[in-house]
Amino acid sequence: MVSATTHYWADRRHTLAALADRVGNGEFYRFGAPRTGRDDNPHLGTGAYALDQSWHWLWLAVAALFTAVL
């Protein structure tokens, strides 16, 4: 349930972007996004992708720990 809830929350995109802005990682979150006025992506990966995956791995670890303890 923990994993499902946190995945749902983070995959709304605007929620994770707001969290990144709040903790001072907004610039990293926007790293690699298409440039304004252009239909491109100058990087292979993006900061949004990296933070999204880190968020999921963190909460999968919390869920696994929670499952192991209970």
N, C-alpha and C positions, 0 to 999 in steps of 0.2 A: 504494500500500500504506500509506503514511504517513497519507493522508487517511482511508482506510477504517478503519484501526486506531484513530485518534483519534476518529472519529465514533462507532465502536462503544463506546469507553470513555466518552465524554461522555454518550451517550444512555442510559446505565444510570441516570441521574439521581442516584442516591445517591453516585456517584463524584465528580461535579462539585460536589454539595452539600458533600461532605467536603473537597474541595480549597478551595472558597470559605471554609469555616470555618477551615481551616488557615492561609490567607493573610490572614484578617481581613475577608473580604467576606461572611460568613455572613448578616449582617443585610440586606445588599443582595440577596442570593440569595433571601431569604424575602419581600422587598418585593412587595406586591400579591397574596400568597397568600390564599386564603379565610380569613376570621377564624374563630377557634375557636368551635365551637358554632353556626356560621351557614353556610348553603349559599349563599355569595355570593363575589363577587370585586370589591372596591371600586375596582379600577383596570383600565384597558384592557390594559396590558402588565404583565409581572412582571419582577422582577430575575432570576429563573431563566431566563426566555426571553432576556433581554438578554445574560446571561453565556454561555448556550448558543450563541447566534449569534456572539458575539465569539470564543468558543473555536473554532468551526468556521471562521470567516474567518481566524483566525490560522494554523491548521493547513493550510488551503487555500493560503495564501501560502507557508508553509514547503514544502509539497509542490510548488508551482509553481517555487519557487526551486531546489529539489533537482532537479527535472526539467530546468530550464534549464541548470544547471551540469553535469549529467551528460549 
